[in-house]
Every structure is written in structure tokens, then in C-alpha cells.
Amino acid sequence: MEVKPKKVKKLKKLKKSFMGYTEEQYEKYKEYFNEYMGKTADVLKGILAANGQSRSGNKTDLADKCADGKVLGRIPQCESCGGGRLRFDMKTGIYKCPGYMEDDDFVNCNKVYMMDQVQRAEWIEP
């Protein structure tokens, strides 16, 4: 079967965006990212805290997490280990659990979830 050029162009265009996002969601992500970059890091950390998300990273990382959350919703904790915060990899479209600290011990998890296995909750904008 021969691949038509239109399909190849569309595939290339989608690969430039993030996996797991529709084109519409990707456009919203870019809009929200720019909006969040206009806020201070402390404000972004407050928004992430209200949503139970990780507050680590520089301002660009924080704006990225906020924009992603506003488009797709809050990322839940890992169901497998019960304590790890899932991390969404936009380039692959998968979630990974790095584990978590329990008292003085690190609990290793490394569970991997596909997008359709994770239910995100509604994003809270305080």
C-alpha cells in the first residue's frame, strides 16, 4: 500500500506537537503556557500546590506543569505504590512513577502507565 503525501505531512505535523494531545489541546497548551509565563514563580507554585502537583523546577517547568494541568487536568498519585506522583512525559505520552520517600526510606516503584490508564481530575484555578 502506498502512503499518500498528505498523510505523511499530517503525521510529521503531529510529531512536532506533544504525544497525547490533539491539535486543539496543543494550541490551548501553548496559549496557557504563555499566560503562565507572565506570572511569578511563587504564583505558579501556589497554583500547583492547590492541585496537589509537584512544585519543583524553574519557572519554565512550573509554567509547563500548569499549562499541561489546565489542558488535561490534575495528575493523580500512583495507584500501584500509593505514594508516588506520576510524571507525564509529553514526548512519549506515558506516565511513570519514580517512587517516593516514606519516613527515611525511599520506596522505588517505576510503574509505567499509558494515557488511557490514567484518569485526571479537573484542574483548580485558585
GIBEL-V743727 format. One record per residue. N is the residue number from 0. RES is the residue in one small letter. PSI is psi in whole degrees, -180 to 180 (999 if undefined). Layout:
BEGIN
n: <N	N>
res: <RES	RES>
psi: <PSI	PSI>
END
This chain:
BEGIN
n: <0	1	2	3	4	5	6	7	8	9	10	11	12	13	14	15	16	17	18	19	20	21	22	23	24	25	26	27	28	29	30	31	32	33	34	35	36	37	38	39	40	41	42	43	44	45	46	47	48	49	50	51	52	53	54	55	56	57	58	59	60	61	62	63	64	65	66	67	68	69	70	71	72	73	74	75	76	77	78	79	80	81	82	83	84	85	86	87	88	89	90	91	92	93	94	95	96	97	98	99	100	101	102	103	104	105	106	107	108	109	110	111	112	113	114	115	116	117	118	119	120	121	122	123	124	125>
res: <m	e	v	k	p	k	k	v	k	k	l	k	k	l	k	k	s	f	m	g	y	t	e	e	q	y	e	k	y	k	e	y	f	n	e	y	m	g	k	t	a	d	v	l	k	g	i	l	a	a	n	g	q	s	r	s	g	n	k	t	d	l	a	d	k	c	a	d	g	k	v	l	g	r	i	p	q	c	e	s	c	g	g	g	r	l	r	f	d	m	k	t	g	i	y	k	c	p	g	y	m	e	d	d	d	f	v	n	c	n	k	v	y	m	m	d	q	v	q	r	a	e	w	i	e	p>
psi: <133	137	128	145	-35	-42	-38	-44	-44	-42	-44	-40	-42	-35	-24	-29	-171	143	144	-8	140	168	-40	-44	-38	-40	-42	-42	-49	-41	-49	-38	-47	-39	-46	-30	-20	-4	163	160	-37	-40	-43	-41	-36	-40	-44	-40	-42	-25	5	31	163	138	21	158	175	-178	-39	-42	-42	-44	-38	-46	-41	-45	-43	-44	-40	-32	-49	-17	177	139	126	171	162	130	-25	-52	-20	-7	-20	148	122	146	129	125	106	-26	-30	-20	22	161	141	145	119	-10	-170	165	130	109	-114	2	142	127	111	138	-63	22	140	135	144	162	-41	-5	-6	126	116	142	164	139	137	127	97	999>
END
